[in-house]
């Protein structure tokens, strides 16, 4: 999935969930994934700038990511946090884990997200673990394949999170009773 498609999907999900004006009402925490320095060489010398990737979330189902660039690190981080608040989405959490298996892709990166039993913890590496922590998941299994570039990993995880469907959505689409779906789910993820 390309970058423009992911941004468009996040915007559509935010409008569908009605999150557009709620960013200031949430108690948001942030986690810095990286702050990198880039250099532009000109005739007059070298010009340094900094880029930062930040994950924001409230540990109750809202999570987002942001990228900021500036001439100084604190300003880049502040810009990334503001950008992350603009990319907040709501994700379904059932008993501390994801509702079903899902595969997220972005460029050369592919991540498989699997529900886990209670007590497993978050088995994810690199840039994926803070996303699940700040989203509010307590038990998740992941398998990352391909590139481990933090930008690609974050976007692949968000592609997977956008594909998740809650039990209420599935019961509405299939016409199955919600209690029946919950009973089936508990058999699967104990």
MIFIMI-465610 format. One record per residue (C-alpha): residue in three letters; x, y, z. Coordinates in steps of 0.001 Angstrom, whole numbers, plus 500000, padded with zeros to 6 digits. Layout:
N
alaXYZ...
REM end
This chain:
190
unk500000500000500000unk501355503413499093unk501791506383501391unk498985508407499866unk496559505504500192unk497365505016503892unk496919508728504628unk493596508709502778unk492408505594504643unk493316507155507994unk491406510336507110unk488355508312506022unk488446506223509226unk488712509382511367unk485653510893509668unk483725507626509941unk484546507288513665unk483914510981514397unk487371511632515867unk488068514845513956unk487509517238516896unk488326514990519867unk492153515220519941unk492297517805522736unk489839515924525003unk491994512766525218unk494846512220527683unk497494511495525095unk500932510048525786unk503718510137523247unk506700507911522542unk509649508956520376unk510669506279517870unk513640508161516458unk515123511604515915unk517539511666513009unk519852514315511621unk520015515072507920unk522532517279506167unk522200519416503062unk525491520502501551unk525430523920499891unk528071526236498482unk528208528047501828unk528625524891503933unk526471522230505551unk522930522816506780unk521607520441509397unk517981519584510009unk516262516989512164unk513383514608511614unk511376512866514333unk508882509987514294unk506486509875517254unk503679507528518316unk500787509057520282unk497998507248522101unk495803507192525194unk496104503443526061unk492310503128525677unk491921502470521964unk493189505665520324unk496579505640518585unk498319507691515900unk501722508463514413unk503367511676513297unk506458512844511465unk508024516251512086unk510991518068510546unk512731521204511798unk516142522826512316unk516152521806516014unk515241518517517721unk512618519791520247unk510745521653517527unk510807518559515275unk509408516434518121unk506668518987518848unk505691519044515164unk505622515232515108unk503309515153518155unk500911517616516508unk500980515548513299unk500325512403515346unk497207513956516874unk495926514541513331unk496392510826512538unk494610509371515604unk492372506388514914unk490274504168517191unk491180500472517245unk489085497562518602unk490392495903521772unk488860492653523040unk490212491267526332unk493455493174525791unk494177491731522351unk493219492179518703unk489915490645517521unk491423488522514718unk494539487794512642unk495472490511510194unk498373491244507836unk499572494795507238unk501819495817504372unk503687498942503449unk506342498891500748unk508787496037501426unk507534495557505013unk504902493014506015unk503662492431509571unk501300489736510780unk499328490602513928unk497835487667515864unk495588487558518977unk497353486225522056unk496240484571525284unk496086486590528478unk499522486930530061unk501483486646526827unk502422490320526673unk503267492291523570unk505594490213521429unk506703492817518912unk510002494386518115unk511384497705517025unk508891500397516168unk505842498090516420unk505832497581520207unk505147501222521230unk502162501335518856unk500464498403520575unk501371499708524053unk499960503182523424unk496871501740521738unk496049499844524932unk496761496254523907unk498265493991526575unk498614490681524690unk499579490612520988unk501818488409518841unk503487489822515718unk505802488598512997unk507691491157510940unk509027490292507491unk510977492356505004unk512387495794505747unk512752496873509387unk512934500585508560unk510946502300511373unk508926504417508919unk507821501346506972unk507142499302510124unk504916502012511634unk502920502394508451unk502587498606508017unk501257498296511589unk498748501078510936unk497696499324507721unk497016496220509840unk495136498236512487unk492960499816509799unk491958496318508618unk490752495243512087unk487000494949512567unk485227494936515909unk482739492246516923unk479893494763516646unk480812495500513010unk481046491793512153unk477713490966513836unk476044493821511960unk477503492709508594unk476787488970508997unk473515489231510848unk474822486988513654unk473977487623517287unk476730489501519189unk476704487049522123unk477251484119519728unk480275485861518210unk481696486606521658unk481268482959522658unk483101481824519514unk485852484365520101unk486456483207523679unk486978479653522413unk489662480950520026unk491656483318522269unk491857481963525793
REM end
